[in-house]
Amino acid sequence: MTLIIAEAGVNHNGNEKLAFELVEAAHQAGADIVKFQTFKAKNLVTSEAKQADYQITNTQKEESQLAMLSRLELSFEVHHQLVKHCESLGIEFLSTAFDSESLAFLVNDLGLTRLKIPSGEITNAPLVLEHARTGCDLIVSTGMASLSEVEAVLGVIAFGYTADINAKPCEVAFQQAYASELGQKALKKKVTVLHCTTEYPAPMAEINLKAMDTLARAFELPAGYSDHSQGIAIPIAAVARGAVLIEKHFTLDKNMEGPDHKASLDPLELAAMVKSIRQVEIALGVGVKSPTVSEVKNKAVARKSLVASRDIRAGELFDIDNVTIKRPGTGMSPYRYWDIISKPASVDYMTGDLLVE
């Protein structure tokens, strides 16, 4: 079954009450996981770092990333409360760590065993290595990345999973770990890669959903899709293409102030996405082409048989003028048509009788 992550991200706007309401909405929509973002703004960006174009557009405010992100922090104490609330509802709590302090908190204080490496951090080899050395299962988003960059980050992860703690990290060591049987085994056991287009909202022409298939083939790893498109069509299509995981931003109100609200689903849309994905999963079936239980009973009604198109006397030859094909399908199969043409009838037939030769 596809794992569905409802990405709350920073759509709580730094407000504790909104964070709890997002958990409730994710649970009610039927998501498996609700995910936040954990960071200390001072550890994440310089005071000079500029906003992305989409952040300026969506917030209608131009300021430094530091100023914007400082308002979007959630305290560590609130994280503890959110975890407890998730446990009470039966939905998994997940968060993305953007700095070492936050990563240590998620693993050592909150006890998370699954972590998400965001697209923007996959070239941050030291932080990626810290993630891998926790031993946690990793979800790796690959927005903005080339195939070679994905291979490189998987090398860092393979090294982190398998190398001795005193082993010196370097590119050659990462490549060796990636190429090793032990490294590949660890990756296949613990890593899921996500295709992603890092734009908010992502233009349809740049979704390139087939790249998810490429990731799965190239690295022989479970592959999913982190969606930033508008609407729910693309994540549903991703599931139909075999995505093992879907991540989608959601908000309580798309008109709220903040960088990600406009590219997010509202709670009703999130619920519709989850429902549609579950329907697609059922519809995909097992791949064996054979009549289903409900189809079997319809064979006799929908298919046809060989039928006398006029009265036929015993011994008279069947021909194209006295044999036709009509419903129901309880008589001789039309596949026998060529077998009986020019052969004598064994019994008398009235017009409309099913042939029983």
Order of alpha helices (4+ residues) and beta strands (2+ residues): beta-alpha-beta-alpha-alpha-alpha-alpha-beta-alpha-beta-alpha-beta-alpha-alpha-alpha-beta-alpha-beta-alpha-beta-alpha-alpha-alpha-beta-beta-alpha
